[in-house]
Amino acid sequence: MSSVQNEIDERTSLTGSNKFELLLFRLGTGSIQGQSELFGINVFKVREIVTIPTITPIAGAPPYSLGVVRLREQVIPVFDLPAIVGYKPQKEPTLMVVTEYARSTQAFAVESVEDIVRLEWSQVISAEASDVADSMVTSLARLDDDTDGSKLVQVLDVEAILQKISPMQAKHKDQLKTVDQTFGINLRPGTIILAADDSIVARTLMQQALEAMNVPYEIVKSGKEAWDRLNALAAAAEAEGKTIHDKVSLMLSDLEMPEMDGFTLTRNIKQDPRFSAMPVVIHSSLSGSTNEEHVRRVGADGYVVKFAAEELAATLRKALSR
């Protein structure tokens, strides 16, 4: 038990050094190049990897659903991940990756699981920066190999995948109506909420929520972009004889982002005298008490799991009231 706890402690300590661990797996061959590629997902999203048990097909299930399984007294939906991303396994998948995402649990069938690698977020670049936006890949991770040189891993956008298999728009729109009618958020005149998220789907839903709250905002695509933007706004404010607090009322950030993660961004903000009084709210799909504890340790003023517009509005209002 102590060795397991030590492994957990070591893994979670990576959040303090802008590092993370990536689970590598394969889904078969693609329809374009006809070759097998490496895909990845943050280990923090993975609950376990197991042999696929007996699957019960469900009548009227959404596209790409294989059915449900009973695992540890829980009924979990299983999805055909190769089909979702347009790949064809060379053999029948026998493994599934069980993930926890935004307070939900689901499993994805994969062809094979290759490895877990430890990377720095600086080794990850945004997929949008590589002109592959609107895909189900949020970023590309560079693996440095002594024999083969560098190779790229496609880091899957879980938000986009779940949006494809179980659209959230209808539920989100209902919540937006409640937000518009219930939650009034007043910012200091002339200020904005600066937000950062690397997922196109997440940014779209975040934009809709902030517009429903009637607050001015600006959204960037990574923690590094957010940090650079804060510094630029601080310089502009100083030139006007003002401070950053005359420009930005609150920082709203995802946790998993290329180049600089949300943990590092939050720590940078709280350790800089220019920004330390600025409220920081984390908006992440990494649910669970462990991640919430990490968020508190780096000094964030609030934590809300995607995508709950009502909870987001309440958390923002509470953080701003401080």
C-alpha positions in Angstrom: 0.0 0.0 0.0 2.8 2.4 0.8 4.4 1.9 -2.6 1.1 2.6 -4.3 0.7 5.8 -2.2 4.3 6.8 -3.0 3.5 6.4 -6.7 0.4 8.5 -6.4 2.3 11.2 -4.5 5.1 11.2 -7.1 2.6 11.5 -9.9 0.6 14.3 -8.4 3.7 16.2 -7.5 4.3 16.7 -11.2 1.7 19.4 -11.1 4.2 21.6 -9.3 6.8 21.4 -12.1 4.7 21.9 -15.3 5.0 18.2 -16.1 2.4 15.4 -16.6 2.2 11.8 -17.6 0.7 10.7 -20.9 -0.9 7.2 -21.5 0.1 6.1 -25.0 -2.1 3.7 -27.1 -2.9 2.7 -30.6 -6.2 2.5 -32.4 -5.3 0.8 -35.7 -4.6 2.2 -39.1 -5.8 5.5 -40.4 -7.8 5.8 -43.7 -5.4 8.5 -45.1 -1.9 7.3 -44.5 -2.9 3.7 -43.8 -0.4 3.5 -40.9 -0.7 3.1 -37.1 -0.2 6.2 -35.0 0.3 6.9 -31.4 -2.5 8.6 -29.4 -2.4 9.9 -25.9 -4.5 10.9 -22.9 -3.5 12.5 -19.6 -3.0 9.9 -16.9 -5.0 12.0 -14.5 -8.1 11.3 -16.7 -7.5 7.5 -16.6 -9.1 5.4 -13.8 -7.9 2.1 -15.0 -7.0 -0.1 -18.0 -8.8 -3.5 -18.1 -9.6 -6.4 -20.4 -13.0 -5.7 -22.0 -15.6 -7.8 -20.1 -18.9 -9.0 -21.6 -20.6 -6.0 -23.2 -24.4 -5.6 -23.2 -25.6 -3.8 -26.3 -28.2 -1.1 -25.5 -31.2 -0.5 -27.9 -31.3 3.0 -29.2 -27.8 3.8 -27.9 -25.9 6.8 -29.4 -23.5 6.4 -32.3 -20.2 4.7 -31.6 -21.7 3.0 -28.5 -20.7 -0.6 -28.0 -23.0 -1.0 -25.1 -22.4 -1.1 -21.3 -20.4 -3.2 -18.9 -20.6 -3.8 -15.2 -17.3 -2.9 -13.5 -16.8 -2.7 -9.8 -20.5 -2.5 -9.1 -20.9 0.4 -11.6 -22.5 0.3 -15.0 -20.3 2.0 -17.5 -20.9 2.9 -21.2 -18.2 1.6 -23.6 -17.4 3.5 -26.8 -15.6 2.5 -30.0 -12.7 4.9 -29.9 -11.1 3.8 -33.2 -14.4 4.4 -35.1 -14.8 7.8 -33.4 -11.5 9.0 -34.7 -11.7 7.2 -38.1 -9.2 4.4 -37.5 -9.6 0.6 -38.2 -8.0 -1.8 -35.7 -6.0 -4.6 -37.2 -7.4 -7.0 -34.6 -10.4 -7.0 -32.4 -9.8 -4.6 -29.4 -9.5 -6.5 -26.1 -8.6 -3.6 -23.9 -10.6 -0.6 -22.7 -9.4 2.6 -21.0 -11.7 3.7 -18.3 -11.8 7.5 -17.9 -13.2 9.9 -15.4 -14.2 13.2 -17.0 -16.3 16.0 -15.6 -17.9 13.8 -12.9 -18.7 11.1 -15.4 -17.2 7.7 -16.1 -16.9 6.0 -19.5 -14.7 3.5 -21.2 -13.1 3.5 -24.6 -12.0 0.4 -26.5 -8.5 0.6 -27.9 -6.3 -1.7 -30.0 -3.3 -1.7 -27.7 -1.8 0.2 -24.8 1.9 1.0 -25.3 3.4 3.0 -22.4 3.1 5.8 -19.9 5.6 8.6 -20.5 6.5 11.6 -18.4 6.7 14.9 -20.3 7.0 18.6 -19.7 4.1 20.7 -21.0 6.7 22.6 -23.1 7.0 19.5 -25.2 3.3 19.9 -26.2 2.1 22.2 -28.9 -1.4 23.3 -29.7 -3.0 21.4 -32.6 -4.6 24.7 -33.7 -1.1 26.1 -34.1 -0.4 23.2 -36.5 -3.4 24.0 -38.7 -5.4 21.0 -37.6 -8.2 22.8 -35.8 -11.7 21.4 -35.6 -10.3 17.9 -35.1 -10.5 15.6 -32.1 -6.9 16.3 -31.3 -6.2 19.1 -28.9 -2.4 19.0 -29.0 0.7 17.2 -30.3 3.2 15.9 -27.8 6.9 15.4 -28.9 8.6 12.3 -27.8 12.4 12.3 -27.9 13.8 8.9 -28.7 17.5 8.2 -28.7 17.2 5.8 -31.6 14.3 7.2 -33.8 14.7 10.8 -32.9 11.5 12.8 -32.2 8.0 11.5 -33.0 4.6 13.0 -32.4 1.8 11.7 -30.3 -1.8 13.0 -30.9 -3.3 14.0 -27.6 -7.0 13.5 -27.9 -9.5 16.2 -27.0 -11.9 14.4 -24.6 -14.3 17.4 -24.7 -14.6 17.1 -28.5 -15.0 13.3 -28.4 -17.7 13.3 -25.8 -19.5 16.1 -27.6 -19.5 13.9 -30.7 -20.9 10.9 -28.9 -23.2 12.7 -26.4 -23.9 16.3 -27.4 -24.1 18.7 -24.5 -25.6 21.7 -26.3 -29.2 21.1 -25.3 -28.4 20.7 -21.6 -26.0 23.6 -21.7 -28.6 25.9 -23.3 -31.1 25.1 -20.5 -28.4 26.0 -17.9 -27.6 29.2 -19.8 -31.2 30.4 -19.4 -31.0 29.9 -15.7 -27.6 31.7 -15.5 -29.0 34.6 -17.5 -32.0 35.0 -15.1 -30.4 34.2 -11.8 -26.7 35.1 -11.7 -25.8 38.8 -12.0 -22.0 39.3 -12.1 -20.7 42.8 -11.9 -17.1 43.5 -12.9 -15.1 46.6 -12.2 -15.8 49.1 -15.0 -13.4 48.7 -17.9 -12.2 45.2 -16.8 -12.6 41.8 -18.4 -12.4 38.1 -17.4 -9.4 36.6 -19.1 -10.0 32.9 -19.8 -7.7 30.1 -21.1 -8.5 26.7 -22.6 -6.9 24.6 -25.3 -10.1 22.8 -26.4 -12.3 24.4 -29.1 -15.4 22.8 -27.7 -14.6 24.0 -24.2 -13.9 27.6 -25.4 -17.2 27.6 -27.3 -19.2 26.5 -24.2 -17.2 28.9 -22.0 -17.9 31.8 -24.4 -21.7 31.0 -24.3 -21.7 30.9 -20.5 -19.8 34.2 -20.1 -22.1 35.9 -22.6 -25.1 34.7 -20.7 -23.6 36.3 -17.6 -23.2 39.6 -19.5 -19.6 40.0 -18.6 -16.8 41.2 -21.0 -14.1 38.5 -21.6 -11.2 37.5 -23.7 -10.3 33.8 -24.3 -6.8 32.5 -25.2 -5.7 29.0 -26.1 -3.0 28.1 -23.5 -1.5 29.0 -20.1 1.5 30.6 -21.8 -0.8 32.7 -23.9 -2.7 33.8 -20.8 0.6 34.6 -19.0 1.9 36.6 -21.9 -1.4 38.4 -22.3 -1.5 39.3 -18.5 2.0 40.8 -18.8 1.1 42.7 -21.9 -2.0 44.2 -20.2 0.0 45.0 -17.1 2.5 46.9 -19.2 -0.3 48.8 -20.9 -1.9 49.6 -17.6 1.4 50.9 -16.2 1.8 53.2 -19.2 -1.6 54.6 -18.4 -0.8 55.1 -14.8 -3.0 52.2 -13.8 -2.6 48.6 -12.6 -3.5 45.2 -14.0 -6.6 45.3 -11.8 -7.9 48.1 -14.0 -7.8 45.7 -16.9 -8.6 42.2 -15.6 -10.9 41.3 -12.8 -10.4 37.5 -12.8 -8.4 34.7 -14.5 -10.4 31.7 -15.5 -8.2 28.7 -16.5 -8.3 25.1 -17.6 -5.6 22.8 -16.1 -4.4 20.7 -19.1 -2.9 23.1 -21.7 0.2 22.9 -23.9 3.3 24.9 -23.1 2.1 25.9 -19.6 -0.6 24.1 -17.6 -3.1 25.8 -15.3 -1.2 24.8 -12.1 1.9 26.7 -13.3 -0.2 29.7 -14.6 -1.9 30.0 -11.2 1.3 29.7 -9.3 2.9 32.4 -11.5 0.0 34.7 -10.9 -0.1 34.2 -7.1 3.7 34.6 -6.8 3.9 37.9 -8.8 3.2 41.0 -6.7 1.5 42.7 -9.7 -1.1 39.9 -10.0 -1.3 38.2 -6.6 -4.6 39.8 -5.6 -6.3 38.7 -8.8 -8.9 35.9 -8.3 -8.1 32.7 -10.2 -10.8 30.1 -10.9 -9.9 26.7 -12.3 -12.4 25.3 -14.9 -11.4 21.8 -15.6 -12.6 18.3 -16.7 -10.2 16.8 -14.1 -12.7 16.1 -11.4 -11.9 14.5 -8.0 -10.8 15.6 -4.6 -7.1 15.1 -5.4 -7.1 17.6 -8.2 -9.1 20.0 -6.2 -6.5 19.8 -3.4 -3.7 20.5 -5.9 -5.7 23.6 -7.1 -5.9 24.9 -3.5 -2.2 24.3 -2.9 -1.2 26.6 -5.8 -3.5 29.3 -4.5 -6.5 29.2 -6.8 -9.7 31.0 -5.4 -12.2 28.5 -6.9 -12.6 25.2 -8.7 -15.5 24.2 -10.9 -15.8 21.0 -13.1 -16.8 21.4 -16.7 -19.5 21.9 -18.0 -21.9 23.2 -15.4 -22.8 26.8 -16.3 -24.7 27.4 -13.1 -21.8 26.2 -10.9 -19.4 28.3 -13.0 -21.5 31.4 -12.5 -21.8 30.8 -8.8 -18.1 30.2 -8.4 -17.1 33.3 -10.4 -19.4 35.5 -8.3 -18.0 34.0 -5.1 -14.4 34.6 -6.2 -15.1 38.1 -7.3 -16.9 39.0 -4.0 -13.7 38.3 -2.1 
